[in-house]
Amino acid sequence: LFNMVKRLLNFEKAKQKTFFLWGQRQTGKSYLMHEQFGEAIYIDLLKSDLFAKYSSKPYLLREELAASNPKGHVVIDEIQKIPILLDEVHWLIENKKLKFALCGSSARKLRREHANLLGGRAIRYELFGFVSEELKSDFNLQIMLNRGYLPPHYLSEDYIEMLRSYIGDYLRDEIAAEGLVRAIPTFAKFLDSASLGDTEIISLSSFGRDCGVSPNTIKEYYQILVDTLIGCFVEAYSGKTKRRIVQSPKFYFYDVGIVNLLAKRGIIEHGSHNFGKAFENWVFHEINAYRAYSRKYFDISYWQLSKVTEVDFILDRMRVGIEAKGSNNITSDHLVGLRSLASEFKNLKNKIVVCCDSTARKTEDGILILPYSKFAQMLWAGEII
């Protein structure tokens, strides 16, 4: 099935340019590069001999490529492992007019070592796990909410063992090997606590107490998750408002399968509290991937007045409000947040509840109640935003 899934990310705008491709481990970056740039020179820095060679003598890249003078892209996978190679890449772009596809799972080491990020000479792309539009008729929400979005896990019956291995490899290779934190057990405990707070407002002080470290350390740990593409913050809406709203950010993991394992959720079944949280994570995943692949660059925030008055996602500075409800029986209680939002922001174009109802409907005051499959179809057709 993996070979049959056509990924939505394409590089048409970068055919004649250098680009970075970032993505969480196992999203399929290497496969995509082989598929779309099969004739390119391919340098994989995971190979110990190549890593050793270019680490000790980075100038060899310049000399080798200057001699071969390739016409297409040169792919360098895991570029973050040898940041100094980017100086050689820069020289080859400027002096030999070469084009590069530079792939990695984290830009943290590059920034920490003040590496040459090519100063606007490279386009940035990001690859996510599977989305509904890529899977087409093979899309199964129940499978996705349990196994997650990463291709190897979604496609495997043995996904739990694969997830355990994934988290172990992440702690060993991304965290320990790169020296991001000194106390791996403390960071691992933080990961467990952070998974319990997926989709929720973040309190640095309470997380600090749970993990036995300072709020500043927790802030740094969250930044590591962002930099290594494990998840991201969704900020509170910051525009003008008549009422006092919550200002702290939420955090979303990029893969719900990782959350399930870390939080010890077991099997995600419809109707449970965990289903609702996993469902919200999936809605975010689809919106976030659509934003990146469509290259529309709209902002995503949330809006909350109180525990009961909240809208999960505000898109494009209050153009669209979206609530994710894992229920198959949407009542007026589920619409309180959107109605409160609409009463304050008259420019709200679309008001949407994404849910498990079987049919779409529209309330008298214009709230669109969409089955999740219909929402996904409209999103990827460009009909939501």
N, C-alpha and C positions, 0 to 999 in steps of 0.2 A: 504493500500500500504506500510506503514512504516514497518509492520511485514514481508513484502515480499522482502524488499530491503536488500540484503546481503552486509554488509559493508566490504570494502577491507582490513581494518586494522585487522591483526591477531596477535596473541601472541604466536606463535609457539616457538620463541626463548626464551620466558620467562616462559614456562611451569614449569620449575624447579627453577625459580629465582624471586626475588622481582622486581617490576617495578613501575615507575610513569606513569600515563596516564594524560596528560594535554590536554586541549581543551577549546575553547570558550564555553560560556554558550549555552546550547540547541543543541550542536552538536550530542548528543546521547551517552555520556560517560556512564551514569548510565544504560541505556538500554543495551548497549554492554556488560557491566559487568554482568548484570543479565543473558544475553543470553549465554555468554561464560564461566561464573563461577557461574552457577545457584546453585550449591551445597555449595558454599563458605559461611563462616560467613560474614555477610554484616553489616557494621557499617556506618550509614548515619549521618554525623555531621550536616546536615540541621535540623534534629529532635531536638527540643529544650531540651528534657529531656536528650538525649545522649550528646549534646553539654554542658549542665550544669554539667553533671556528670564528663565527662573527662576533662573539663576545670578546675574544682576545685580539682579533684583527678586523674591526668593522670596515676598514678601508678596502678589504677584499671584495665587498659587495660592489663598490664603485668600480673597481678595476675589472671585475668579471662582467658586469653589465655594460660597461663602456666598450669592452671587447666584443661582446655578442650583439650589442645594439638591437634589442628586441623591438618589434614594431607594435605589438599589442601591450596589454597590461602586464606588469610583473606583480604577482600575488605574494605578499608576505603575511603568513598566518602567525598569530600570537605575537604581534609586533611589540606589545608591552613588555615582553621578556628582555628585549635589548633596546632600551630607549635611544641610545647613542646612534643606532642605525638610521634614525630619522634625519640626522645631519647629512648622512650619505645620500639618503633619498632626496632631500632638499637640493643637494648639489646636482644630482642626476636629472631632476626635474628642470632646473634652471639651465644647465649646460648641455644636457643631452636630449632634452625634451621628452624624457621617458614618462610613462604613465604607470601609476601604482594602485593596487587594491590592497589596503592595509587593514588587516582584520585583528580583532582582539576582544577579550571578555572584560577588560577593565582599563580605563585610562588613568587610574589612580597613580600607578607607578610612574607613568609618563609625566603627570603634573607634579608629583612629589620630587622628581629629579629634574624638573624644569626642562623637560625634553622639548625638542623642536616640533611643534604641532603644525608646522608648515604655514602659519600665518595667513589663513584664508585661501591657500592654494588648493585645498582639498574639500570636497563635498562630504558631509556626514550622513551616514545611513545607520539605521538600527533595525536589527532583526529580532522578532519576538517568536514565542512558541506558536503552535497552530492556532488559527482563528477559524470561525465557522465558515467563512466564505471560501477558504482553501479546501476544507474537507467536503464541502457540498453535501451530497446525500449520505456521506459517511460521518457527518457531524452528529454526535450523540452527547447531549448535555450531561446526562447522568455519568457517562464515562469521563467526560472532561472535568466535571466537578470532583471526581474521585482521584483520577490519575494525574490531572494537571495538563498543561498545554505543551510541555516539551515533547517533541516528536517521538523520541525513543520510549518515553513513559506512556504516552497516550496510546501507542501502538502495541504495548506489551501487556500480557497477562501477569507478568512478574514485576509489575511496576513498583510494589512496595520495597522489594530488595533493591531495585534500581534507584529508588529515591534515597534509601539509606546510604547506598554507595555514593550517590551524588553529593549528599550533605557531608559525608566523610571526606571526599575528595576536595570539596570546597574549602573545608577547614584546613586541610593539609596543604593544598596547593595554592590557594588564593590568600589565605590568612597567615598560616605559619610560614610557608616558603617565602612569601614576600615581606615577612616581618611586620605585618600591619598592626598586630597587637602582641604584647608579651605574654599575657595570660590567656591561653587558648581555652581552658575550662571555663573561665569567667565569660569569655565571648560566646562560647557554646550555650551557657546558661542564659545569656542575653538573647540569643537567637530563639530559644524556646519561649521566653517571655514575649519577645516581639511578635512571634507567630500568633500568640493568644490575642494580641492587639491589632491583628490585621483588619483593615477597613475601619478602624476606630481612631478617635482623637488620641494623640500621643501626649502623655504626661511624663516628662523627663525625670521629675523628682520621684514619682511612684515607681518607675522602672528602675531607677537608681537604688531605691530601698530594696526592691525585690532581688536585685543582682549584687547588692553590697558594694556598689561603686558610686561615684559622684554623678550628678546630672550632666556635667561636662563630658565625662567619659561615655555616658549613654549617648549623648549628642554625637560624639566622635564615632561610636559604634554604628549608629544609624547612617552616618555619612559614608562609612565603609560599605554598607549594604547598597547605598545609592551608587557609589563609585564602581562597585563590582557588579552592577546591573542585576541585583537580587530584588530590588524594589524601588519605590520612589514615594516622595511626599505629595499629597494633594493639599494645597493651601486653602484656608478659609477665604471666602469671597471678601475682597477688600475695597469694593466700590462704596459710593455714598449710600447710606441707609438711614432710615428714620429711627430704627430700633437698635438696641445693643445686641450684637451677635457674637458668637463664639469665634475666637481668633486663632486658636491653636491648630496645627496641621493634623491631617490624618496620614496614615502610612498604608500603602498597598504593596504586598509582595507581587512580583511579576509571574509567579507560578503558584497556583492554589494547591497543587500536589505537595509541594514543599511545606506549605502551611499545614496541611492535613497531617503530615507525618510528625512535624515538630510539635504541633499542638495535641497530638495523640487523639485525633477526632474519630478514628475508626471509619467505618463505611458511612458516607454521606447519603442520607436518605431524605426524600422529599417530605416536607412538613416539619423537619427538625430545625432547631436554632442554628446548628452548623450549616444546614442547607442554605438558609437565608444569608449567612455571611459569605459562604462560598459563591453563591449566586451573585452577590454584589461584587465580589472580586472578579468574576467572569465578565460582568457588564463593563467594569472598568477596563479589563484586558482588551475587550473588543474596541472600546472607544479609543484607548491609548494607541493600539496598533493601527487603527484607522487613521488617527491623526498623523502618525509617522509615515505610513505608506502613501496616504493621499497628499502628504506634504502641505497640508493646510495650516498647520502650526497654530490652531486655536488653543486658548488656555482652558484648563480644567480646574475647577475649584469646587467647594461645597458651601452650603449655607445652613446655618443652624441658630435658632433662637433659644431653644430649650430641648429637653430630652424628647419631647413629642413633636416638636416643630422643626423639621429638618428636610432638606433636599440633598440627595446624595451627590449629584453632579450638576454643576453649572458650567455651561460651555460658552466660550466666546463672549466673555464679559456680559453675561445675562441675556444672551440670545435664546438659549435652550436650557430648560430645567428637566432633569431626569431623575426619577426615583426607581430603585431596583427593589422589587418585592417578590420574594420567592413563593408567593401564595398563588393558588388557582381560584381564589374567590376575593376579588378586589372590591372593597366596600368604601364608603365615604371616609372611614377612619384612615384609610391608606392615602387619602387625597389631601389631608390637612396641611401638610408641608407645602405642596404645590399651590394650593389655594391661598395660603398666607403669603407665599412668595409673589404670586400674581397680583395680589391686592396692593403690594408695595412697588412692584416694578411693572409698569404698564407696557414696556417695550419687549417683554418676554414673548418671543415668537412661537416657540413650541413648548408645550407642557406634556411630558410623557411619563407614564408608568410602565416599566418593563416587568412582566410577570409570567406566571405559568397558566394563565387563562387560555382557553382553547380558541377563542375568537377575539378579534379586535373590535373595539367600540370607542365611541367618543361621547363625553359627557356634555351636558348643555352649556357648561362654561368653558368648553374647548380642551379639556384634558383628554389626551389620546392614551387609551389603555391597550397595550400591545403584547401579544404573546411573544416570548423571547425570540422565537424563530423569525417572526415577522419584523421585529425590531432589528435583528441582525441583517436581514435582507434589505431593509430600508437604509440602514446605516451604510452598508457597503455600496449601495446604489447612489449614495450622496443625497438622500432625501431627508435625513435628520438634520444635518448641518453642512 
